[in-house]
Amino acid sequence: RYERQEVRRFTQRARRRRAGLLGALGAFLALAIVVGVAVYSPLLALRTVEVEGADRVSPSSIQAALSDQVGTPLPLVDLDRVGDELRAFPLIRSYSTESRPPSTLVIRIVERTPVAVIQSGAGFDLVDPAGITIERTTARPDGYPLIDLPSADLSSPRFQAAAAVLVALPADFLPQVDSIQANTTDDVMLTLRSGKKVLWGSGERSADKAQVLQALVKARGDVGSYDVSAPDAPVAGP
């Protein structure tokens, strides 16, 4: 009798475990079906592409480039393909995406920042610190210094040295610079719009040199040149 009771208890426990497993499996399958239906539902199909952060880049051109994704269920949008399309825009430095149910994909872009002008055969190129052309015009754009290069080689150490100096200058001071010339990476010279010359030297301690130059221009506006190549011992010349 004791053995029969043990067998019955074992059988009952096994049945309860089996029922629990079947119940859990059923709940999982039901959830999977619900999720699958929701993912492929027309209610979650991509209908709107919103573009944020665009200034020089046309939002409509980005939307047109991503038009083949419209109608795709939002969770299944091919973000690798989206990235490929966005990287085709040279003015976009970086981007991020956000899916906003039920039917919107948000594209947030960071555009390249112009820092200087390069003279080319076609006129003038407005470029960022990496040498990427942002805009090409026949007339020189206002408010940006001209990088004086013997050739339009934007991968040269001379260009990189000049661009690094311009990046170090405060944004409100940059328009005061008319041109910049890097004879070598250690011999950078600026010409201000006032005609005054600035011996910058190398790119080392450019942030310190920028602060010193601003102070010199403000305090010694009566001179014609400044030497900040040694920022701890700057010189205001005649």
Long-range contacts (C-beta under 8 A, 24 or more apart in sequence): 39-73, 39-75, 39-76, 40-73, 41-73, 43-102, 43-103, 44-73, 44-74, 44-75, 44-101, 44-102, 44-103, 45-70, 45-71, 45-72, 45-73, 45-74, 45-103, 46-70, 46-71, 46-72, 46-73, 46-74, 46-77, 46-103, 46-104, 46-105, 47-71, 47-103, 47-104, 48-103, 48-104, 48-105, 49-104, 49-105, 49-107, 50-100, 50-104, 50-105, 50-106, 50-107, 51-107, 51-109, 52-106, 52-107, 52-108, 52-109, 53-108, 53-109, 53-110, 53-111, 54-109, 54-111, 55-111, 56-91, 56-111, 56-134, 56-135, 57-89, 57-91, 57-92, 57-109, 57-111, 61-89, 62-86, 62-89, 62-107, 62-109, 65-89, 66-105, 66-107, 69-105, 74-99, 74-101, 74-102, 74-103, 74-104, 74-105, 75-99, 77-105, 82-107, 90-132, 90-133, 90-134, 91-132, 91-134, 93-128, 114-141, 114-144, 115-144, 115-163, 115-166, 115-167, 115-174, 116-144, 116-145, 116-146, 116-147, 116-162, 116-163, 116-166, 116-180, 117-141, 117-144, 117-145, 117-146, 117-147, 118-146, 118-147, 118-149, 118-152, 118-154, 119-146, 119-152, 120-152, 125-152, 127-154, 129-163, 129-164, 129-166, 129-167, 130-163, 131-155, 131-159, 131-163, 143-174, 143-175, 144-174, 144-175, 145-174, 145-177, 145-178, 145-179, 145-180, 145-190, 146-178, 146-179, 146-180, 147-179, 147-180, 147-181, 147-182, 148-179, 148-180, 148-181, 157-182, 157-185, 158-182, 158-183, 158-184, 158-185, 160-185, 161-185, 161-188, 161-202, 161-203, 162-188, 164-203, 164-206, 165-190, 165-200, 165-203, 165-206, 167-206, 168-203, 168-206, 168-207, 168-209, 168-210, 169-210, 170-210, 170-214, 173-210, 173-213, 173-214, 176-217, 192-217, 195-224, 196-223, 196-224, 196-225, 196-226, 197-224, 197-225, 197-226, 198-225, 198-226, 198-227, 198-228, 199-225, 199-226, 199-227, 199-228, 199-229, 200-228, 200-229, 201-228, 201-229, 201-230, 202-229, 205-231
